[in-house]
């Protein structure tokens, strides 16, 4: 088992919650699988729906379609 420490891979005999590891030699294992001691049981965590929503709309503001001398459009102070 290898554990990531920054960008390096380190040999590990024990890892904790949130550690990113590389494991080989175990069949039917994938991303997000929890591995514990033999006989240990853990409840399945509840995963909530995403909290981010996005709305895509036509820009109908008073400045829509106006040319700007700023490379960032109408953002920031006017160009000198």
ZAPA-41113 format. One record per atom (N, C-alpha, C): atom name; x, y, z. Coordinates in pm, 1 decimal, decimal comma. Each point is the difference from the previous one (the first is absolute). Layout:
<recs>
> CA | X | Y | Z
...
</recs>
This chain:
<recs>
> N | 85,2 | -116,5 | 0,0
> CA | -85,2 | 116,5 | 0,0
> C | 89,4 | 122,3 | 0,0
> N | -32,9 | 94,5 | -85,9
> CA | 74,1 | 125,4 | -8,7
> C | -92,5 | 115,1 | 35,6
> N | 52,3 | 97,2 | 72,2
> CA | -75,2 | 117,2 | 44,1
> C | 63,8 | 123,7 | -62,2
> N | -81,9 | 92,8 | -43,3
> CA | 51,6 | 123,3 | -56,4
> C | 33,9 | 98,1 | 111,1
> N | 121,4 | 52,7 | -1,9
> CA | 45,3 | 108,0 | 86,9
> C | 43,8 | 111,0 | -93,7
> N | -81,4 | 103,2 | -12,2
> CA | 19,0 | 106,6 | -98,6
> C | -3,5 | -65,4 | -138,6
> N | 105,6 | 8,9 | -77,7
> CA | 1,8 | -63,1 | -132,2
> C | 77,0 | -130,7 | -1,2
> N | 49,3 | -41,0 | 114,5
> CA | 79,9 | -122,0 | 11,0
> C | -85,2 | -117,6 | 47,5
> N | 38,0 | -120,4 | -38,6
> CA | -63,5 | -122,6 | 48,0
> C | 89,2 | -60,6 | 107,8
> N | -58,3 | -29,0 | 117,8
> CA | 74,7 | -56,9 | 111,7
> C | -59,3 | -136,0 | 36,2
> N | 86,3 | -95,5 | 34,5
> CA | -45,9 | -130,7 | 47,1
> C | -77,8 | 20,8 | 129,4
> N | -116,1 | -65,7 | 16,9
> CA | -82,4 | 18,1 | 119,2
> C | -55,0 | -134,0 | 46,9
> N | -6,4 | -17,1 | 130,2
> CA | -63,3 | -118,7 | 57,8
> C | -133,3 | 36,6 | 62,9
> N | -24,6 | 129,9 | 18,7
> CA | -123,7 | 47,0 | 61,0
> C | -35,5 | 135,2 | -60,1
> N | -128,0 | 20,5 | -27,7
> CA | -47,8 | 127,3 | -53,1
> C | -123,8 | 41,8 | 77,5
> N | -37,7 | 126,2 | -12,9
> CA | -115,0 | 51,7 | 72,7
> C | -102,3 | 62,4 | -92,1
> N | -106,2 | 55,0 | 58,3
> CA | -106,0 | 62,7 | -79,7
> C | 55,7 | 112,9 | -86,2
> N | -39,5 | 4,0 | -124,2
> CA | 41,0 | 105,4 | -90,8
> C | 131,5 | -24,9 | -70,6
> N | 73,3 | -103,4 | 40,1
> CA | 126,8 | -30,4 | -66,8
> C | -26,8 | -56,7 | -139,4
> N | 84,5 | 36,5 | -93,3
> CA | -9,2 | -52,6 | -136,1
> C | 107,1 | -106,6 | -13,3
> N | -42,7 | -121,5 | -36,0
> CA | 93,1 | -112,7 | -2,9
> C | -10,5 | -77,2 | -130,6
> N | 105,2 | -75,5 | -27,7
> CA | 2,4 | -95,1 | -111,0
> C | 5,8 | -139,1 | 60,0
> N | -91,2 | -87,0 | -42,9
> CA | -5,2 | -135,7 | 53,1
> C | -0,6 | -96,6 | -117,2
> N | 77,0 | -108,2 | 11,7
> CA | -6,6 | -103,3 | -102,9
> C | -12,7 | -135,7 | 67,9
> N | -46,6 | -97,7 | -74,9
> CA | -13,4 | -135,0 | 52,4
> C | -137,6 | -32,8 | 55,6
> N | -94,9 | 92,3 | -5,6
> CA | -136,4 | -26,2 | 47,6
> C | -92,7 | 10,5 | -121,1
> N | -75,8 | -106,0 | -25,3
> CA | -92,6 | 1,5 | -113,1
> C | -127,3 | 76,8 | 37,0
> N | -69,0 | 49,5 | -101,1
> CA | -128,8 | 68,3 | 15,1
> C | 7,3 | 119,3 | 94,1
> N | 102,6 | 80,1 | -13,6
> CA | 11,7 | 122,0 | 79,8
> C | 0,7 | 117,8 | -96,4
> N | -58,7 | 111,1 | 40,5
> CA | -6,5 | 116,9 | -86,6
> C | 9,3 | 127,9 | 79,4
> N | -14,2 | 110,6 | -69,9
> CA | 7,4 | 131,1 | 62,6
> C | -115,9 | 16,2 | 98,2
> N | 28,9 | 50,8 | 118,4
> CA | -101,8 | 25,7 | 100,0
> C | -32,0 | -117,6 | 89,4
> N | 68,9 | -112,3 | -15,9
> CA | -25,4 | -117,6 | 82,1
> C | 69,6 | 15,9 | 134,1
> N | -68,6 | -37,4 | 107,5
> CA | 57,6 | 4,2 | 133,9
> C | 52,9 | -137,3 | 35,8
> N | 123,8 | -3,5 | 46,5
> CA | 62,9 | -125,9 | 40,0
> C | 24,0 | 7,5 | 150,0
> N | -45,4 | -101,5 | 73,1
> CA | 13,7 | -1,2 | 146,1
> C | 58,7 | -133,1 | 44,5
> N | 9,9 | -15,3 | 131,1
> CA | 45,4 | -126,1 | 56,4
> C | -103,7 | -108,2 | -26,5
> N | 43,6 | -125,3 | 1,9
> CA | -92,5 | -111,8 | -19,7
> C | -101,7 | 1,4 | 114,2
> N | -126,4 | -4,9 | -34,4
> CA | -106,2 | -3,0 | 99,7
> C | -50,2 | 137,0 | 42,1
> N | 69,7 | 107,1 | -36,5
> CA | -45,7 | 134,6 | 36,1
> C | -115,6 | 39,7 | -91,6
> N | -99,0 | 65,8 | 55,2
> CA | -112,4 | 48,0 | -81,1
> C | -13,7 | 150,3 | 18,2
> N | -29,1 | 67,2 | -107,6
> CA | -17,9 | 144,6 | 1,2
> C | -129,1 | 32,8 | -73,8
> N | -76,3 | 97,1 | 49,1
> CA | -122,6 | 38,0 | -70,7
> C | 33,7 | 68,8 | -132,5
> N | -84,9 | -20,7 | -97,8
> CA | 18,0 | 65,8 | -128,6
> C | -34,6 | 147,1 | 15,3
> N | 90,0 | 90,4 | -39,3
> CA | -28,7 | 143,1 | 16,5
> C | -109,0 | 46,3 | -95,5
> N | -75,2 | 99,3 | 42,5
> CA | -102,8 | 59,4 | -84,2
> C | 64,4 | 105,8 | -87,2
> N | -26,2 | -5,6 | -128,9
> CA | 53,3 | 99,4 | -93,3
> C | -115,9 | 87,7 | -42,9
> N | 11,0 | 129,2 | 28,0
> CA | -106,3 | 94,1 | -32,7
> C | 12,4 | 47,6 | -144,4
> N | -108,0 | 51,1 | -51,7
> CA | -0,7 | 54,6 | -134,9
> C | 94,6 | 120,8 | -6,2
> N | 53,1 | 31,6 | -117,3
> CA | 86,4 | 118,0 | -12,0
> C | -73,9 | 127,1 | 39,9
> N | 71,9 | 94,9 | 57,0
> CA | -62,6 | 123,7 | 45,6
> C | 22,9 | 115,6 | -96,2
> N | 67,9 | -23,6 | -109,8
> CA | 28,1 | 104,9 | -96,9
> C | -100,4 | -8,0 | -113,9
> N | -59,4 | 112,9 | -33,3
> CA | -87,2 | 6,0 | -117,0
> C | 48,5 | 113,1 | -89,4
> N | -23,4 | -13,3 | -129,0
> CA | 41,1 | 103,1 | -94,8
> C | -117,3 | 32,8 | -91,3
> N | -19,3 | 127,8 | -23,6
> CA | -102,8 | 45,7 | -92,6
> C | 67,8 | 70,3 | -116,0
> N | -29,2 | -42,4 | -123,2
> CA | 55,0 | 62,9 | -118,7
> C | -113,0 | 79,1 | -66,0
> N | 21,4 | 132,0 | -11,3
> CA | -103,4 | 86,2 | -53,9
> C | 60,6 | 98,3 | -99,2
> N | -86,9 | 60,6 | -78,3
> CA | 41,5 | 104,8 | -92,0
> C | 34,3 | 123,3 | 81,8
> N | 109,1 | 68,3 | -35,6
> CA | 39,6 | 122,5 | 69,5
> C | -90,6 | 112,3 | -46,3
> N | -90,8 | 44,3 | 87,5
> CA | -91,9 | 108,4 | -34,3
> C | 22,5 | 121,7 | 89,0
> N | 124,4 | 16,9 | 45,7
> CA | 31,9 | 115,5 | 83,9
> C | 6,9 | 125,4 | -86,2
> N | -3,6 | 119,5 | 60,7
> CA | 6,1 | 124,6 | -77,9
> C | 130,2 | 13,7 | -79,8
> N | 108,0 | -66,7 | 41,4
> CA | 127,4 | 11,3 | -70,4
> C | 22,2 | -112,7 | -100,4
> N | -97,3 | -84,9 | -19,8
> CA | 15,3 | -113,7 | -91,1
> C | 24,2 | 48,3 | -142,0
> N | 100,1 | -56,0 | -66,4
> CA | 27,2 | 31,6 | -138,9
> C | 80,9 | 126,1 | -22,2
> N | 37,0 | 70,3 | 105,1
> CA | 78,7 | 122,8 | -17,4
> C | 148,1 | -32,9 | -8,8
> N | 70,0 | 72,8 | -84,5
> CA | 143,9 | -19,8 | -14,7
> C | 72,6 | 60,6 | 119,2
> N | 116,4 | -54,9 | 29,7
> CA | 79,9 | 49,0 | 112,0
> C | 143,7 | 13,2 | -45,3
> N | 72,0 | 95,9 | 58,0
> CA | 141,5 | 15,6 | -33,3
> C | 87,2 | -85,2 | 91,6
> N | -59,8 | -61,2 | 101,0
> CA | 73,9 | -85,2 | 93,7
> C | 9,1 | -141,6 | -54,4
> N | 119,5 | -66,0 | 9,7
> CA | 10,6 | -138,0 | -47,5
> C | -86,9 | -96,4 | 79,0
> N | -41,7 | 40,0 | 119,4
> CA | -84,5 | -86,4 | 83,0
> C | -146,8 | 32,1 | -19,8
> N | -34,0 | 70,1 | -104,2
> CA | -139,9 | 35,4 | -21,2
> C | -38,2 | 114,4 | 90,2
> N | -109,9 | -8,1 | 68,6
> CA | -45,4 | 108,1 | 87,0
> C | 46,7 | -19,3 | 143,3
> N | 90,7 | -94,4 | 25,5
> CA | 49,6 | -24,4 | 134,4
> C | 117,3 | 90,5 | 30,5
> N | 8,6 | 49,4 | 119,5
> CA | 116,1 | 77,1 | 43,0
> C | -9,3 | 146,6 | -37,1
> N | 102,3 | 77,2 | 34,2
> CA | -2,0 | 144,9 | -27,9
> C | 17,3 | 25,6 | -148,8
> N | -45,4 | 115,0 | -47,1
> CA | 14,7 | 32,6 | -142,5
> C | 147,1 | 13,8 | -37,7
> N | 29,8 | -29,8 | -126,2
> CA | 137,6 | 9,9 | -49,3
> C | 43,0 | 145,4 | -4,5
> N | 125,8 | 25,4 | 29,9
> CA | 51,4 | 137,2 | 1,7
> C | 47,9 | 43,0 | -136,4
</recs>
